[in-house]
Amino acid sequence: MQDYKYMDRLMQRGREFLNVRYPIICGAMTWVSDPKLVATVCNNGAFACLAGGNTPPEILKAQISELRTLTDKSFAVNLITIAPAYQEHIALLKSLDNPVPYIVFAGSIPKEKEIAAIKETGAKVICFASTISIAERMIRSGADALVLEGAEAGGHIGHVSTTVLIQQLLFRFGDTLPIFVAGGVATGKLTAHLLLCGAAGIQMGTRFVMTEECQAHPRFKDYFAKANARDAMSTAQFDPKLPVVSVRVIRNHGTQEFTKLQLELVKKVAEGTTTRQEAQLELERFWVGSLRKAVVDGDVEYGSVMAGQSVGLMDKITSVNDVIQEIMSDGEKELQKMKNFFAE
Ligand SMILES: Cc1cc2nc3c(=O)[nH]c(=O)nc-3n(C[C@H](O)[C@H](O)[C@H](O)COP(=O)(O)O)c2cc1C
């Protein structure tokens, strides 16, 4: 096994928390993080999250069973609080004879009693934090660890950048509980500096899409390869009466369709022909459906190609193991360089 003396030392807390060799998390990605990708990441010593949030409960149950046949390592299941089957997912996880070891809550803010219900199964709970107030609330509600996710990330995002969240949140709560940094992270060099800032590890989504073992359609990956950082835009909210979560996605016809749909729904909410909740659900259904179109069918013109700004840093598809080893060895080189600098 490769020796990464300095990275290992800085990663000890994350390693112990996740019970893995490398506290590098492959974040849940709807339609992308299937049992095969999750198992590959885990079997290569890192940690991954099964995208369960938008999956019908019986399929999620089958996927958890499949995953257990592919790996005996620790992994997480992602729950999305705003998904239609959210409560059924919680019930499913409570009913399993062999409980899932880690649960990551995403979407909006999970209730304290939902976190408690999951913790009763023995699982450790990881929550997203995209603002300081959400972080404080999640810590009060019993989260065991946080994923600090900046607005550079792909998929549904908050509005605060990773750099500011590091100073607001990691510097403040980094000693209280393990914090994994996400949003624009794609290199070992940055990982080394995040560990020095107090991170327990990192989480990446965009980078893991560009792996051989990721089952996303080749056209989806090709779109990633060609995109610049600025092509991964964040969607806007047009009316405070219809609050929507921003999504970072590569600009195409699909993003125009989202704009059109949102404007239609703003009008309907104003006219009273639909409710705010119904309109929000419809927008979420749009994302799940259009993401499938892009990831599974390869329709990158009309589907939604969710990607973080780090998409501008990658143009090659490599193996999952290469990604992990590159992060570790580049991080180690960076720490060695710093050590030499200060030893002079
Ligand atoms: C295609 C795609 C789909 C995603 N779907 C989900 C999801 O279903 N649940 C979730 O918690 N996060 C989701 N994310 C966010 C990732 O898990 C991860 O936190 C994010 O990609 C990290 O930032 P990065 O894109 O800069 O690496 C998604 C991201 C992408 C790129």
The ligand as a Gaussian input file, in Angstrom:
#p B3LYP/6-31G(d) Opt

LIG

0 1
 C      -24.758000      15.354000     -11.909000
 C      -24.841000      15.684000     -10.444000
 C      -25.907000      15.212000      -9.691000
 C      -25.975000      15.458000      -8.311000
 N      -27.009000      14.904000      -7.588000
 C      -26.982000      15.008000      -6.228000
 C      -27.933000      14.305000      -5.437000
 O      -28.798000      13.585000      -5.947000
 N      -27.853000      14.426000      -4.087000
 C      -26.868000      15.171000      -3.472000
 O      -26.828000      15.233000      -2.243000
 N      -25.974000      15.860000      -4.201000
 C      -25.983000      15.778000      -5.551000
 N      -24.999000      16.389000      -6.289000
 C      -23.897000      17.098000      -5.565000
 C      -22.693000      16.153000      -5.346000
 O      -23.006000      15.090000      -4.488000
 C      -21.477000      16.885000      -4.754000
 O      -21.772000      17.381000      -3.468000
 C      -21.014000      18.044000      -5.632000
 O      -20.927000      17.613000      -6.971000
 C      -19.637000      18.513000      -5.145000
 O      -19.168000      19.602000      -5.877000
 P      -18.351000      19.469000      -7.264000
 O      -19.392000      19.272000      -8.322000
 O      -17.676000      20.789000      -7.376000
 O      -17.405000      18.319000      -7.151000
 C      -24.950000      16.210000      -7.684000
 C      -23.897000      16.717000      -8.454000
 C      -23.819000      16.463000      -9.812000
 C      -22.642000      16.991000     -10.607000

